């Protein structure tokens, strides 16, 4: 069945006259005999030559050829290890956009979008799904769907994206309090962490826990399926809702930790991202019960997320699912596993040269201990720039387009690693922690003396600056920080200077 862009009526017939880069099309409406002619540009296949892709991206096969970004690992993404959000959409995705339906998703009429939603819901073992524009939108819509009657709070890992990188949406959109928890094992939340921190009694002074939110993977670390099952059982027993920020759940599945349906079946709602490791240009999806997704559609509309010609978002997302993740619930035939293998090679390269890791590689992230190498974040990033690599700090994110380009990337990384391990830079001998994508490095310094007063120096923190000015006791909250190095220096007979270098947590 064919559809005329912008019209809801099915077409009786479509006639094409094919030239190398153009298709002249005549559309005939079923209810009338009027013909509508238009010209569209369509790539002949997903493996077309770069020159042909260039002419398509330019909208013409004539005139000078211009560079474009629809080239996969041949573009900037092949040397960009800052995040898997840097993946470049491929020519197959462009082809899908050119051939998608262009109907209205607010009216639930777009075939391309409905096909994607039903396909991902089936992979996840859920009844329904809802396309959204971003992971942040997906998480906030899901939480708002699950939180129905205040007072309520959301229990999550202290490094979770929903509280550190979503602009306070849990508070502003859901009106909920967040209870951040530091994992006792330093890696992922366990049932014991949840039980110890959930507010379940009837004390009117507390804000009762109503939703448990897990992020999987978090900082590249997998929460094992068995642990998720334990927490899910606790949630059901206590009438709590269970959400998963599964932006990188695809990675856990590709690693062999469990199938997508095994993980998703344990949660009420799951948000899955298309634009990180899968490589689509835009979009995420929320999966859940039919009832929850129906309500989530309402929430999506209320925050301006209603999509009109949504096929242009859904079409490349479907290509990303099929080609990058794979066509089965275990990621069969996908490309994500290759990025894990490359991450292991990078881990081995770093450690064989004498480097230390903050934690072992689980999936597609390498966390390097630059502090033990005496290398600052700034110097490490500069070494990467010299080698033609884009780095952001001690977190290296290996997406599938890095894996496709590993023969070029690995020798460059070896150069960077050797320079970092040979003394790094003269400007710093302590690890300043990974740089955040949205703000500069952060470093916490504590001074202790006879008066037992504590001054905390923390960039752009008015509260701490006020505490310094008033010379009051101030115990900084380390809840949102992961200490990765501590150095003490004697300043006077009465004062000791302690520098605590820390990781601000997950980077988007």
SELUMFI-6342 format. One line per 2 residues: number of its first residue (from 0); their letters; for each residue x, y, z of C-alpha. Coordinates in steps of 0.001 Angstrom, whole numbers, plus 500000, padded with zeros to 6 digits. Example, Ala and Ser with C-alpha at 12.3 -4.5 7.8 and 13.67 -1.06 7.14 Angstrom:
0 = as = 512300:495500:507800 ~ 513670:498940:507140
***
This chain:
0 = xx = 500000:500000:500000 ~ 501399:503422:499071
2 = xx = 500617:506787:500583 ~ 500762:510243:499121
4 = xx = 502846:512523:501366 ~ 500488:514718:503353
6 = xx = 497335:512699:502506 ~ 495608:510058:504560
8 = xx = 493926:508211:501642 ~ 495567:505052:500309
10 = xx = 496650:505208:496692 ~ 495336:503063:493895
12 = xx = 498515:502974:491884 ~ 501976:504499:491783
14 = xx = 503973:504760:488559 ~ 507696:505484:488615
16 = xx = 510082:506634:485924 ~ 513560:505886:487243
18 = xx = 516681:507833:486393 ~ 520066:507414:488198
20 = xx = 519201:509683:491109 ~ 515601:510708:490577
22 = xx = 512243:509051:490575 ~ 509372:510810:488807
24 = xx = 506200:509546:490438 ~ 502535:509865:489510
26 = xx = 500093:509227:492345 ~ 496458:508267:491763
28 = xx = 493958:508740:494558 ~ 491498:505873:495083
30 = xx = 488480:508145:495473 ~ 489237:510234:492391
32 = xx = 491021:509706:489114 ~ 493133:512817:489536
34 = xx = 496857:512288:489263 ~ 499344:514106:491471
36 = xx = 502898:514155:490144 ~ 505974:514953:492137
38 = xx = 509666:514206:492025 ~ 511475:512647:494930
40 = xx = 515088:511636:495383 ~ 515730:508067:496346
42 = xx = 518997:506171:496849 ~ 519092:502914:494917
44 = xx = 520400:500900:497890 ~ 521851:501221:501362
46 = xx = 525321:500534:500028 ~ 525495:503240:497419
48 = xx = 528753:505045:496676 ~ 529593:508164:498697
50 = xx = 529306:510319:495581 ~ 525732:509180:495066
52 = xx = 524947:509839:498704 ~ 526399:513311:498300
54 = xx = 524134:514096:495360 ~ 521129:512874:497297
56 = xx = 521999:514912:500364 ~ 522439:517960:498159
58 = xx = 519055:517411:496522 ~ 520535:517268:493043
60 = xx = 522871:515181:490931 ~ 524077:518307:489119
62 = xx = 526582:520886:490189 ~ 529680:520576:492408
64 = xx = 529814:517713:494880 ~ 529778:518738:498550
66 = xx = 530826:516727:501582 ~ 528038:515434:503784
68 = xx = 527739:513497:507013 ~ 525787:510447:505820
70 = xx = 528890:508276:505609 ~ 528928:506217:508827
72 = xx = 532373:505470:510249 ~ 534078:507237:507336
74 = xx = 533030:510546:508908 ~ 533869:512295:512162
76 = xx = 532279:509557:514304 ~ 535087:507142:513434
78 = xx = 537557:509047:515616 ~ 535189:510470:518271
80 = xx = 535341:508623:521605 ~ 533534:511242:523700
82 = xx = 530155:509508:523629 ~ 528103:507030:521624
84 = xx = 525808:509971:520858 ~ 528480:510877:518296
86 = xx = 527512:508026:515977 ~ 526810:509255:512446
88 = xx = 523592:508204:510652 ~ 524210:506056:507595
90 = xx = 523122:506179:503973 ~ 520688:503336:504719
92 = xx = 518954:505630:507196 ~ 518769:508386:504609
94 = xx = 517239:505910:502181 ~ 514650:504949:504808
96 = xx = 513720:508598:505330 ~ 513245:509043:501594
98 = xx = 510844:506096:501504 ~ 508916:506550:504753
100 = xx = 505244:507413:505143 ~ 504466:511029:506082
102 = xx = 501259:510895:508079 ~ 500248:512170:511505
104 = xx = 501272:510338:514665 ~ 499135:512497:516960
106 = xx = 496174:510922:515164 ~ 497976:507538:515279
108 = xx = 497900:507295:511474 ~ 501530:506952:510405
110 = xx = 502381:503413:509185 ~ 506161:503783:509525
112 = xx = 505826:504918:513131 ~ 503273:502273:514098
114 = xx = 505454:499593:512526 ~ 508463:500697:514595
116 = xx = 506436:500843:517809 ~ 504924:497396:517343
118 = xx = 508295:495898:516383 ~ 510154:497252:519419
120 = xx = 507271:496327:521726 ~ 507489:492761:520423
122 = xx = 511273:492652:520915 ~ 510815:493911:524472
124 = xx = 507963:491547:525235 ~ 505636:494467:526003
126 = xx = 502108:495248:524860 ~ 502757:498672:523381
128 = xx = 505335:501375:522686 ~ 505472:505127:522126
130 = xx = 507979:507003:519969 ~ 509495:510077:521635
132 = xx = 512139:512561:520560 ~ 514812:511941:523203
134 = xx = 515854:509768:526112 ~ 515139:512601:528523
136 = xx = 511616:512934:527159 ~ 511135:509185:527388
138 = xx = 512240:508988:531011 ~ 510178:511958:532115
140 = xx = 507036:510774:530314 ~ 507409:507306:531824
142 = xx = 507922:508628:535356 ~ 505019:511058:535024
144 = xx = 502862:508166:533825 ~ 503760:506028:536844
146 = xx = 503480:508805:539443 ~ 499755:509373:539857
148 = xx = 499088:510714:543333 ~ 501457:512831:545464
150 = xx = 503248:512787:547779 ~ 505744:510552:546066
152 = xx = 509477:510047:545612 ~ 511685:508240:543100
154 = xx = 514521:506051:544365 ~ 517503:505784:542017
156 = xx = 521288:505565:541775 ~ 522979:508813:542771
158 = xx = 524663:508947:539336 ~ 521418:508434:537418
160 = xx = 520731:510445:534267 ~ 517212:511300:535481
162 = xx = 518591:513489:538276 ~ 521977:514639:536945
164 = xx = 521313:515349:533279 ~ 517606:515995:532744
166 = xx = 517351:519604:533942 ~ 515459:518783:537120
168 = xx = 512582:517232:535193 ~ 511617:514838:537982
170 = xx = 510911:517861:540182 ~ 509529:520313:537614
172 = xx = 507485:517907:535473 ~ 506547:515217:537972
174 = xx = 506592:517240:541199 ~ 508459:514351:542811
176 = xx = 511293:514172:545285 ~ 514310:512080:544340
178 = xx = 516101:509811:546778 ~ 519589:509194:545353
180 = xx = 521386:506103:546658 ~ 525089:505258:546564
182 = xx = 525543:501599:545542 ~ 527209:499674:548344
184 = xx = 529227:497682:545804 ~ 530378:500813:543985
186 = xx = 528964:499587:540684 ~ 525165:499116:540590
188 = xx = 522197:499149:542951 ~ 521304:495927:544730
190 = xx = 518159:494853:546549 ~ 519885:495568:549846
192 = xx = 520518:499168:548749 ~ 516868:499575:547776
194 = xx = 515489:498051:550989 ~ 517757:500194:553135
196 = xx = 516646:503433:551468 ~ 513020:503016:550411
198 = xx = 510437:504905:552496 ~ 507510:502527:552841
200 = xx = 505890:503321:556194 ~ 502977:505615:556995
202 = xx = 505025:508300:558756 ~ 503566:511591:557499
204 = xx = 506972:513261:557855 ~ 508442:511218:555011
206 = xx = 507947:511332:551263 ~ 506942:507779:550367
208 = xx = 508803:505881:547669 ~ 506461:505144:544773
210 = xx = 508864:504432:541911 ~ 512208:502639:541746
212 = xx = 514229:503711:538707 ~ 517228:501703:537526
214 = xx = 519638:502769:534809 ~ 521108:499877:532864
216 = xx = 523846:500075:531794 ~ 525165:502792:534107
218 = xx = 528644:504109:533383 ~ 528980:501114:531085
220 = xx = 528389:498667:533948 ~ 525657:496037:533677
222 = xx = 523132:495447:536426 ~ 522815:491635:536275
224 = xx = 519470:490154:535314 ~ 519318:488189:538570
226 = xx = 519662:491402:540614 ~ 516970:493157:538605
228 = xx = 514664:490197:539283 ~ 515231:490544:543030
230 = xx = 514416:494253:542976 ~ 511377:493682:540725
232 = xx = 509965:491149:543198 ~ 510452:493614:546050
234 = xx = 508695:496330:544036 ~ 505691:494102:543324
236 = xx = 505438:492995:546945 ~ 505324:496624:548092
238 = xx = 503092:498000:545325 ~ 505908:500100:543858
240 = xx = 506286:500978:540182 ~ 509517:499991:538446
242 = xx = 511107:502020:535620 ~ 514265:501398:533615
244 = xx = 516320:504084:531939 ~ 517449:501692:529242
246 = xx = 519161:504160:526949 ~ 522026:501652:526788
248 = xx = 520094:498495:527686 ~ 520836:497386:524126
250 = xx = 524498:497133:525205 ~ 523709:494859:528162
252 = xx = 521720:492577:525871 ~ 524459:492506:523219
254 = xx = 526959:491482:525916 ~ 524941:488349:526646
256 = xx = 523603:489469:530030 ~ 520022:488594:529054
258 = xx = 517532:489130:526256 ~ 515695:492392:525766
260 = xx = 512403:490749:526676 ~ 513872:489163:529824
262 = xx = 514976:492561:531104 ~ 511965:494576:529978
264 = xx = 509438:492102:531371 ~ 510589:493018:534890
266 = xx = 509734:496712:534558 ~ 506493:498645:534236
268 = xx = 508103:501040:531747 ~ 511407:501095:529889
270 = xx = 512942:503930:527882 ~ 515178:502790:525004
272 = xx = 517368:505175:523000 ~ 517900:505017:519230
274 = xx = 520454:507831:518896 ~ 523295:506591:521129
276 = xx = 524981:503306:520298 ~ 522392:502356:517681
278 = xx = 523328:505408:515613 ~ 519969:506865:514541
280 = xx = 519922:510663:514167 ~ 517125:511195:516709
282 = xx = 514612:509455:518893 ~ 513839:507108:521780
284 = xx = 510914:504870:522629 ~ 508973:503970:525777
286 = xx = 507609:500438:526127 ~ 505019:499228:528624
288 = xx = 501470:498008:529037 ~ 498749:499248:526690
290 = xx = 497200:501176:529568 ~ 500450:502909:530523
292 = xx = 501345:503757:526922 ~ 497882:505202:526318
294 = xx = 498395:507511:529301 ~ 501995:508231:528225
296 = xx = 500715:509449:524840 ~ 498616:512000:526735
298 = xx = 501644:513118:528761 ~ 503746:513372:525609
300 = xx = 501209:515720:524037 ~ 501049:517876:527164
302 = xx = 504773:518653:527043 ~ 504868:519420:523328
304 = xx = 506042:516018:522163 ~ 503229:515259:519722
306 = xx = 504680:514306:516353 ~ 503122:515080:513001
308 = xx = 505105:513649:510066 ~ 506853:511267:512451
310 = xx = 508000:508840:509764 ~ 511210:510815:509243
312 = xx = 512136:509997:512866 ~ 510806:506438:512945
314 = xx = 512304:505251:509634 ~ 516013:505675:510487
316 = xx = 515310:504376:513998 ~ 513998:501124:512522
318 = xx = 517154:500794:510418 ~ 519232:501361:513561
320 = xx = 517369:498632:515451 ~ 517604:496103:512618
322 = xx = 521191:496754:511553 ~ 522973:497918:514703
324 = xx = 521151:496026:517464 ~ 519936:493080:515388
326 = xx = 516639:491559:514370 ~ 516115:489323:517398
328 = xx = 515636:489948:521144 ~ 519260:488933:521792
330 = xx = 520698:491283:519179 ~ 521338:488536:516655
332 = xx = 523342:489762:513682 ~ 523870:493229:515162
334 = xx = 526963:495411:515371 ~ 527067:496309:519080
336 = xx = 529138:493288:520110 ~ 531999:494511:517943
338 = xx = 532225:497708:520007 ~ 532576:495618:523185
340 = xx = 535398:493652:521594 ~ 537176:496864:520621
342 = xx = 536680:498212:524169 ~ 538409:495081:525500
344 = xx = 541310:495659:523115 ~ 541632:499234:524373
346 = xx = 541501:498014:527974 ~ 544271:495521:527236
348 = xx = 546372:498161:525454 ~ 546120:500562:528417
350 = xx = 546887:497966:531090 ~ 549770:496346:529171
352 = xx = 551396:499771:528970 ~ 551111:500037:532755
354 = xx = 547840:501946:533125 ~ 545179:501241:535732
356 = xx = 541403:501155:535343 ~ 538702:502598:537602
358 = xx = 536685:499450:536890 ~ 536915:496641:534301
360 = xx = 535208:496953:530935 ~ 531684:495494:530923
362 = xx = 530358:496746:527623 ~ 531461:499688:525470
364 = xx = 533097:502045:527990 ~ 536678:502216:529265
366 = xx = 537287:504184:532474 ~ 540992:505028:532772
368 = xx = 542660:505971:536061 ~ 544594:508997:534850
370 = xx = 545506:509937:538416 ~ 547757:506941:538904
372 = xx = 549507:507940:535669 ~ 550029:511515:536864
374 = xx = 548143:512850:533860 ~ 545578:515621:533979
376 = xx = 542321:515468:532070 ~ 543300:518546:530080
378 = xx = 546605:516999:529024 ~ 544936:513719:528051
380 = xx = 542394:515524:525878 ~ 545205:517540:524279
382 = xx = 547178:514367:523529 ~ 544086:512992:521838
384 = xx = 543707:516119:519733 ~ 547338:515815:518637
386 = xx = 546607:512249:517531 ~ 543459:513244:515659
388 = xx = 541062:511791:518259 ~ 538238:513512:520104
390 = xx = 538337:512727:523830 ~ 536495:514235:526781
392 = xx = 538360:512824:529769 ~ 539085:509469:531323
394 = xx = 535904:507908:529907 ~ 536343:506380:526453
396 = xx = 533110:505361:524736 ~ 533521:502848:521935
398 = xx = 530544:502752:519582 ~ 530220:500481:516574
400 = xx = 531648:503061:514167 ~ 534815:503221:516289
402 = xx = 534961:499421:516054 ~ 534631:499635:512264
404 = xx = 537547:502071:512286 ~ 539684:500368:514945
406 = xx = 542670:499819:512633 ~ 543037:503584:512543
408 = xx = 541942:504330:516107 ~ 544012:501804:518082
410 = xx = 547458:503016:516895 ~ 546438:506598:517646
412 = xx = 545247:505630:521113 ~ 548548:503874:521744
414 = xx = 550338:507160:521070 ~ 548012:508955:523491
416 = xx = 548411:506288:526170 ~ 552207:506322:525958
418 = xx = 552321:510082:526386 ~ 549885:509960:529303
420 = xx = 551804:507198:531062 ~ 555167:508871:530513
422 = xx = 554308:511616:532945 ~ 551274:513214:531388
424 = xx = 551774:516900:532097 ~ 553759:519048:534448
426 = xx = 550707:521028:535444 ~ 549079:518338:537562
428 = xx = 550010:515207:539483 ~ 546524:514237:540586
430 = xx = 543569:512993:538634 ~ 541007:515754:538288
432 = xx = 538288:513351:537255 ~ 536502:513107:533949
434 = xx = 535323:516265:532311 ~ 531599:516678:531941
436 = xx = 530240:517174:528435 ~ 528361:520285:529570
438 = xx = 530655:521861:532124 ~ 534318:521961:533037
440 = xx = 536165:519789:535500 ~ 535206:519840:539140
442 = xx = 537543:519459:542079 ~ 536735:519442:545771
444 = xx = 539265:520746:548272 ~ 538944:520510:552042
446 = xx = 540936:522373:554673 ~ 540904:521144:558268
448 = xx = 542457:522964:561221 ~ 542303:523667:564923
450 = xx = 538768:525081:564770 ~ 537603:521999:562846
452 = xx = 536038:524353:560323 ~ 535655:523089:556807
454 = xx = 535824:525285:553732 ~ 534756:523694:550508
456 = xx = 535979:525185:547274 ~ 533651:524141:544478
458 = xx = 533279:526109:541208 ~ 530054:528099:540837
460 = xx = 528453:526862:544042 ~ 526982:529841:545887
462 = xx = 525942:527766:548863 ~ 529479:526597:549515
464 = xx = 530899:530053:548848 ~ 528536:531430:551501
466 = xx = 529705:528795:553928 ~ 533295:529840:553294
468 = xx = 532499:533493:553830 ~ 530714:532843:557120
470 = xx = 533444:530515:558389 ~ 530787:528079:559531
472 = xx = 531186:524363:559723 ~ 530205:522919:556421
474 = xx = 530284:519243:555651 ~ 530022:518834:551878
476 = xx = 527683:516180:550596 ~ 529689:513471:548884
478 = xx = 526513:511696:547843 ~ 526805:512711:544206
480 = xx = 530557:512205:543969 ~ 532725:509181:543455
482 = xx = 536068:509754:545163 ~ 538844:508431:542996
484 = xx = 541954:509926:544621 ~ 542904:511572:547898
486 = xx = 546168:513475:548545 ~ 547161:515168:551810
488 = xx = 549748:517904:552217 ~ 550981:519502:555435
490 = xx = 550616:523283:555139 ~ 551376:524352:558713
492 = xx = 551627:522691:562074 ~ 547897:523223:562512
494 = xx = 546449:522782:559054 ~ 546311:519900:556630
496 = xx = 545306:520326:553019 ~ 543386:517421:551526
498 = xx = 542609:517263:547832 ~ 539789:514926:546915
500 = xx = 539529:514260:543221 ~ 536267:512747:542147
502 = xx = 534156:511715:539257 ~ 530919:513726:538920
504 = xx = 529292:510545:537726 ~ 527722:509485:534500
506 = xx = 528314:511525:531349 ~ 525491:511509:528784
***
